[in-house]
Amino acid sequence: SSSSSPACLSRRLALRSVSPLRASVGGCAMGCSLSSKKAAGAVETTLSPQAAPAEATLLAVAQPGEKRPLSANEFKQKVCSTKPQTVPLKVKALTYNLQWWSLYDQRSGNDGSATSLIGTAAPDVMGLQECEDVTRVMIEGGLHADYTAVQGPHSLAIAFKRAEWELAEEGHAVVAVDMEEQFFSSRSVMWVRLVHKESKKTIFFVNHHGPLRVNSGGRHGGPATAENIVRSIHCNAMPGDGVIMVGTFNAQVGSQTIRELEGYLPRASTGVAQDGVDHFFSQLQMLGEENLGNGGSDHDALAATFVA
């Protein structure tokens, strides 16, 4: 189906405690559709972590003539622009699919096996997939003392070190829908824009859990899903941001989704679990990568260090 009138709005509101995602809708000429937090004083509604907002519709999936494609050059002119050279800042990012139904619903957290991996890695920022209650995860591992967490839709979550980073913006967008024969839900990206307190450098961190079937790109195909993802980044990232995108894309290297994304952002690292559906994308230089093991999930916890 085609999208209705698209909308897009960035959110610039710092959150200093573990809290659910709050959402409202605004407009943007770029043609994105998403939910995001408005400035102070705006009307807000609290979303269930599982529920997609009623007003959220697919970004791209438009009829011919409704919207011009976003070119890679246009994307890179904004998103991959760089600031003047400053002291390099190392940023350690983590992606981890928690397989919630098994690790938490059936095994009650498996004695904290997943959170112990996260604590050992001590990333600056993490993107969690299949995470139905990020507050539970943070408390279980004693991570709540050091991390601020944001719960997103469709069991996505992001957490970051609050002593070193400040949250400037957050938001999410629906970008795909599972195929009918393997349908669980629609699929989103969520993001945060983080400011490093000491250097004032900014990171635009994106977390995604892709549609099923694997390598299908979902109901509208890989190219449409990829364009929805890059449009949400282009519409919300700011020039000079270091963009890091992580997640379980449910797409392997060589799939249409991954090939399309690589035209906009370099793929920096790929895991091995589930035949390689967990990825990092970034225009930043990657200094190193780690596979921390699965911690009881059917996916590995993966970490990568970038220089901003």
C-alpha positions as CSV (number, residue, x, y, z in Angstrom):
1,S,0.0,0.0,0.0
2,S,1.1,3.6,-0.5
3,S,1.9,6.0,2.4
4,S,-0.4,8.8,3.4
5,S,0.7,12.4,3.8
6,P,4.3,12.1,5.2
7,A,5.6,13.9,8.2
8,C,8.8,14.3,10.0
9,L,10.1,16.1,13.1
10,S,13.2,16.1,15.1
11,R,13.1,16.0,18.9
12,R,15.4,18.1,21.1
13,L,14.7,17.2,24.7
14,A,17.2,15.8,27.1
15,L,16.0,12.9,29.2
16,R,18.0,12.1,32.4
17,S,16.3,8.9,33.7
18,V,15.2,5.6,32.4
19,S,11.8,6.3,30.8
20,P,9.4,5.1,28.1
21,L,9.4,6.7,24.7
22,R,7.0,9.6,24.4
23,A,5.8,10.6,21.0
24,S,3.9,13.1,18.9
25,V,3.9,14.0,15.3
26,G,5.1,17.0,13.2
27,G,5.9,17.8,9.6
28,C,8.9,18.0,7.4
29,A,9.3,18.7,3.7
30,M,11.7,15.8,3.2
31,G,8.8,13.3,3.1
32,C,9.4,11.3,6.2
33,S,6.8,9.8,8.5
34,L,7.8,9.3,12.2
35,S,7.0,10.0,15.8
36,S,9.2,12.2,17.9
37,K,9.2,14.3,21.0
38,K,8.5,18.0,20.6
39,A,10.0,20.9,22.6
40,A,8.9,21.6,26.1
41,G,5.2,22.6,26.3
42,A,4.1,20.3,23.5
43,V,1.3,17.8,24.0
44,E,2.7,14.3,24.4
45,T,1.3,10.8,24.6
46,T,3.1,7.8,26.2
47,L,3.5,4.8,23.9
48,S,3.5,1.2,25.0
49,P,7.0,-0.3,24.2
50,Q,5.3,-2.8,21.8
51,A,2.8,-0.6,20.1
52,A,3.4,1.2,16.9
53,P,1.8,4.7,17.0
54,A,-1.5,4.8,15.2
55,E,-0.4,7.8,13.0
56,A,3.0,6.2,12.0
57,T,2.9,5.0,8.4
58,L,5.6,3.7,6.1
59,L,7.9,6.4,4.8
60,A,8.7,5.5,1.2
61,V,6.3,3.1,-0.4
62,A,4.9,5.9,-2.5
63,Q,3.2,5.8,-5.9
64,P,5.3,7.0,-8.9
65,G,5.4,10.8,-8.9
66,E,4.6,11.2,-5.2
67,K,8.2,11.7,-4.2
68,R,11.6,11.8,-5.8
69,P,14.2,9.3,-4.7
70,L,16.8,10.4,-2.2
71,S,20.1,10.3,-4.0
72,A,23.3,9.0,-2.3
73,N,25.0,12.3,-3.1
74,E,22.2,14.3,-1.4
75,F,22.4,12.0,1.6
76,K,26.1,12.3,1.9
77,Q,26.3,16.0,1.5
78,K,24.3,16.4,4.7
79,V,24.9,13.3,6.7
80,C,28.5,12.5,5.8
81,S,29.7,16.1,6.0
82,T,32.5,16.6,8.5
83,K,33.4,19.2,11.1
84,P,36.9,20.8,11.3
85,Q,39.6,18.4,12.7
86,T,39.5,18.2,16.4
87,V,40.9,15.8,19.0
88,P,39.6,12.3,18.1
89,L,36.9,10.8,20.2
90,K,36.5,7.0,20.6
91,V,33.0,5.8,20.7
92,K,32.2,2.2,21.5
93,A,28.8,1.0,20.2
94,L,27.1,-2.3,20.9
95,T,24.3,-4.2,19.2
96,Y,22.5,-7.1,20.8
97,N,19.3,-9.0,20.0
98,L,18.1,-10.4,23.3
99,Q,15.7,-13.1,22.0
100,W,13.2,-11.9,24.7
101,W,10.6,-14.6,24.4
102,S,13.2,-17.2,25.3
103,L,15.8,-15.5,27.4
104,Y,13.4,-13.5,29.5
105,D,9.9,-14.9,29.1
106,Q,10.9,-18.6,29.4
107,R,14.2,-18.4,31.3
108,S,13.7,-15.3,33.5
109,G,16.9,-13.6,32.3
110,N,19.0,-16.7,32.6
111,D,20.7,-15.4,35.8
112,G,21.7,-12.1,34.1
113,S,23.7,-13.9,31.3
114,A,23.0,-11.2,28.7
115,T,23.5,-8.2,31.0
116,S,26.8,-9.5,32.2
117,L,28.1,-9.4,28.6
118,I,26.9,-5.8,28.3
119,G,28.5,-4.8,31.5
120,T,31.8,-6.4,30.5
121,A,31.8,-4.5,27.2
122,A,30.9,-1.2,28.8
123,P,29.8,0.5,25.6
124,D,29.2,4.2,25.3
125,V,25.9,3.5,23.5
126,M,24.0,0.3,22.8
127,G,21.1,-0.7,20.5
128,L,19.0,-3.6,21.8
129,Q,16.5,-5.6,19.7
130,E,13.8,-7.9,21.0
131,C,13.9,-5.9,24.2
132,E,10.4,-5.6,25.6
133,D,11.5,-3.9,28.9
134,V,14.8,-2.0,28.8
135,T,14.3,-0.9,32.4
136,R,14.3,-4.5,33.6
137,V,17.5,-5.2,31.6
138,M,19.2,-2.1,33.1
139,I,18.3,-3.0,36.6
140,E,19.0,-6.7,36.3
141,G,22.6,-6.0,35.4
142,G,23.1,-3.0,37.7
143,L,23.5,-0.9,34.6
144,H,20.9,1.7,35.6
145,A,23.5,3.4,37.8
146,D,25.5,4.4,34.7
147,Y,23.2,4.3,31.7
148,T,20.1,6.3,30.6
149,A,17.8,4.1,28.5
150,V,15.1,4.9,26.0
151,Q,12.4,2.3,25.2
152,G,11.3,2.4,21.6
153,P,8.5,0.7,19.6
154,H,8.6,-2.8,18.3
155,S,10.8,-4.0,21.2
156,L,13.7,-1.6,20.3
157,A,15.7,0.1,22.9
158,I,18.8,2.4,23.2
159,A,20.9,3.1,26.3
160,F,24.0,5.4,26.7
161,K,26.4,6.4,29.4
162,R,24.9,9.4,31.1
163,A,28.1,10.6,32.7
164,E,29.7,11.2,29.3
165,W,26.8,11.9,27.0
166,E,23.7,14.0,26.9
167,L,20.5,13.2,25.0
168,A,19.6,16.0,22.6
169,E,17.0,14.3,20.4
170,E,15.2,11.0,20.0
171,G,12.6,9.6,17.7
172,H,11.5,6.6,15.6
173,A,9.8,5.8,12.3
174,V,8.1,2.8,10.8
175,V,10.1,1.6,7.8
176,A,8.8,-1.9,6.9
177,V,6.2,-4.6,7.4
178,D,6.8,-8.3,7.7
179,M,5.8,-10.6,4.8
180,E,2.3,-12.0,5.3
181,E,3.6,-15.6,5.5
182,Q,5.9,-14.8,8.4
183,F,4.2,-11.8,10.0
184,F,5.0,-10.6,13.5
185,S,4.7,-6.8,13.1
186,S,5.6,-3.7,11.3
187,R,9.3,-2.7,11.8
188,S,10.9,0.5,12.9
189,V,14.1,2.4,13.3
190,M,14.7,4.4,16.4
191,W,17.4,7.0,17.0
192,V,19.0,9.3,19.5
193,R,21.2,12.3,18.9
194,L,23.9,12.4,21.7
195,V,26.2,15.2,22.6
196,H,29.5,14.3,24.2
197,K,29.7,16.5,27.3
198,E,33.4,17.3,27.2
199,S,34.1,17.6,23.5
200,K,30.6,18.6,22.4
201,K,30.9,16.2,19.5
202,T,27.6,14.7,18.4
203,I,26.6,11.1,17.5
204,F,23.4,10.2,15.7
205,F,22.8,6.6,16.8
206,V,20.3,4.4,15.0
207,N,18.8,1.1,16.0
208,H,16.8,-1.2,13.7
209,H,15.2,-4.6,13.7
210,G,14.4,-5.6,10.1
211,P,11.4,-7.3,8.6
212,L,10.9,-11.0,7.9
213,R,11.3,-13.2,5.8
214,V,15.1,-12.9,6.0
215,N,16.5,-11.1,2.9
216,S,13.0,-10.3,1.6
217,G,13.1,-6.6,2.8
218,G,9.5,-7.2,4.0
219,R,6.3,-6.7,2.2
220,H,7.5,-3.8,0.1
221,G,11.0,-5.1,-0.7
222,G,14.6,-4.3,0.2
223,P,15.0,-1.1,-1.8
224,A,11.9,0.5,-0.2
225,T,13.0,-0.6,3.3
226,A,16.5,0.8,2.8
227,E,15.2,4.1,1.4
228,N,12.8,4.4,4.4
229,I,15.8,3.9,6.7
230,V,18.1,6.4,5.0
231,R,15.3,9.0,4.7
232,S,14.7,8.9,8.5
233,I,18.4,9.5,9.0
234,H,18.6,12.2,6.4
235,C,15.6,14.0,7.9
236,N,16.8,14.0,11.4
237,A,20.7,13.9,11.5
238,M,22.5,17.2,11.4
239,P,25.7,18.1,9.4
240,G,28.7,17.0,11.4
241,D,27.0,14.2,13.3
242,G,28.8,10.9,13.4
243,V,26.2,8.4,12.3
244,I,26.3,4.9,13.7
245,M,23.6,2.5,12.7
246,V,23.2,-1.0,14.3
247,G,20.8,-3.8,14.5
248,T,19.4,-7.1,13.5
249,F,18.5,-6.2,9.9
250,N,17.2,-9.7,9.0
251,A,19.2,-9.2,5.8
252,Q,22.5,-10.8,4.9
253,V,25.4,-9.3,3.0
254,G,24.5,-9.2,-0.7
255,S,20.7,-8.8,-0.1
256,Q,18.9,-5.9,-1.7
257,T,18.4,-4.2,1.6
258,I,22.1,-4.3,2.5
259,R,23.3,-3.4,-0.9
260,E,21.0,-0.4,-1.0
261,L,22.1,0.8,2.4
262,E,25.8,0.4,1.5
263,G,25.2,3.0,-1.2
264,Y,24.5,5.6,1.5
265,L,26.5,4.5,4.5
266,P,29.5,2.1,4.6
267,R,28.9,-1.2,6.3
268,A,31.6,-1.4,9.0
269,S,31.0,-4.8,10.6
270,T,28.8,-7.9,10.4
271,G,28.2,-10.7,12.8
272,V,28.1,-14.4,12.2
273,A,25.0,-15.5,14.1
274,Q,21.9,-16.4,12.1
275,D,24.1,-16.4,9.0
276,G,25.1,-12.8,9.4
277,V,22.0,-10.5,9.9
278,D,23.5,-8.2,12.5
279,H,25.4,-5.2,11.2
280,F,27.1,-1.9,11.9
281,F,27.0,1.0,9.4
282,S,28.9,4.2,9.8
283,Q,30.8,6.9,7.9
284,L,33.2,7.0,10.8
285,Q,36.5,5.0,10.9
286,M,36.2,1.8,12.8
287,L,39.1,1.0,15.1
288,G,38.1,-2.5,16.2
289,E,35.3,-5.0,16.7
290,E,34.4,-7.6,19.2
291,N,32.1,-10.6,19.3
292,L,31.2,-11.0,23.0
293,G,29.3,-14.3,22.6
294,N,25.5,-14.9,22.8
295,G,24.9,-14.7,26.5
296,G,22.0,-17.2,26.2
297,S,20.4,-15.4,23.1
298,D,20.3,-16.8,19.6
299,H,22.3,-13.7,18.5
300,D,25.8,-12.5,19.6
301,A,26.4,-9.3,21.4
302,L,28.7,-7.3,19.0
303,A,30.7,-4.3,19.8
304,A,32.6,-1.9,17.5
305,T,34.7,1.1,18.4
306,F,34.7,4.2,16.1
307,V,36.6,7.5,16.1
308,A,34.5,10.6,15.8
